[in-house]
Amino acid sequence: MSKITFKIGGVHPDDSKLSRGCAIEVLPLPETVYVSMAQHLGAPAKPIVAVGDKVKAGQLIAEAGGFISAVVHSPVSGTVKAIAPRADLAGRPVMHVEIAVEGDEWADGIDLSDTLVTEIPDDRAAMLKKIQDCGVVGLGGATFPTHVKLNPAPGSVAECLILNGAECEPYLTSDFRILLERTKEIIVGAAIMQKVLGGCRTVIAIEENKPEAIKAVSDALKELPYKIEVLPLKKKYPQGGEKQLIAAVMGREVGSGALPISVGAVVQNVATSLAVYEAVQKNKPLLTNVLTVTGDCLPVEKQHNYLFRIGVPLSFIAEYAGGIPEGAAKLISGGPMMGRAIANLDATTVKGSSSILYLSEAATKRNAQTACIRCGRCSQACPMGLEPHLLYRLYEAGDYDGLEANAVQDCIECGCCLYSCPAYVPLLDQIRQAKGAVLGIIRARAAAAKAAAEAAKSNESKNQ
């Protein structure tokens, strides 16, 4: 067994990979898709089509809304029926482009063949632009625009590119399936990013509970001409977190408020690597991904891994997969530890969608809270080295200065504290609210400081 893992905190939940044996199936298209303009971290994209326009699959329909933003392409061919707000997973209004599906005609220049293209272009700038033009974003959770991550600021040097194949969240198996079924494309994508970053060490990190994936990648690397290594990791949650993965692979700790590049690391998900391959080698925009339909109340024959297109209503997927199981008490998008409850099943898939998770009442029911016994298990479990019991008490007392001083803003909301608490104290709930409040204070302080500096500069100019 591998002993390579991060050192601070972490827990060992049952991985419950019930759908690991389910090969990827192609999800059919619905009659209508609704493409969100908030497909990524940062500013929403801005539509460049109008109602009545005819579009093809892979055609650009929205431009980036800022530096931290990404373009969006039509996932289907058809007619634009509306451009209007529509409720997202949480029920919040987000601008969507509604497209009536009419056939499946793709834009010119997109290679839809299965032919593997292993020769990598020499022009690093051109590859980076292609990744940007194809709207590739990180598919491991935060959906950060990939072209930004692959273009570190002057003075920053990438020493190690880490491909995240940990998939440490229980139940999720989409990354595992693409590691098995699209192995060589993922490796070529890694080699492309390696070249864009200047030829740094490149590692594909996979947890030891996926031996088939480790073998598939190891065997494929022997057949391909790239200097890339596969690194088995000990099973431990939340090893898929950037900072935890960097600590495991490089033995380096990313400081409070710092980015991975500060320690020479760039982390990309294996699904992102596949998207990079398709963008650079096939000219295919990011408009598909793999989503797991799973849960403890689903029989094996109703577990699925679907290749979906963005903009498909979750209700359509649920119905196609056999309907919501009778024993489902909660529906989650993502994993049970860091996923979000689905408040609106009419919300649609986005680039980073990873699952529809059905959990039974037994799996979701919270035990009655009892008094904290000061056992310290939450502190031992926290992968960020925080003291959740202290943050909880500080928030209860309204001590925001104390919360900031004790780095509540560094919480990654992984749920390890809640998972490990024998008193069932709602630590994560309160700490998440505390973090939001403190980040609001920090942003307001920064804005006030900026305004004061600009005012001082203006006054200085007037006095001259």
Beta strands, then each sheet from edge to edge (+ up, - down):
strand 1: 24-26
strand 2: 32-36
strand 3: 46-47
strand 4: 54-55
strand 5: 60-63
strand 6: 72-73
strand 7: 78-87
strand 8: 93-101
strand 9: 160-165
strand 10: 201-207
strand 11: 229-233
strand 12: 265-269
strand 13: 288-295
strand 14: 304-309
strand 15: 328-333
strand 16: 340-341
strand 17: 355-360
sheet 1: 1+ 14+ 13- 17- 15+ 16-
sheet 2: 2+ 8- 7+ 4-
sheet 3: 3+ 5- 6+
sheet 4: 11+ 10+ 9+ 12+
end
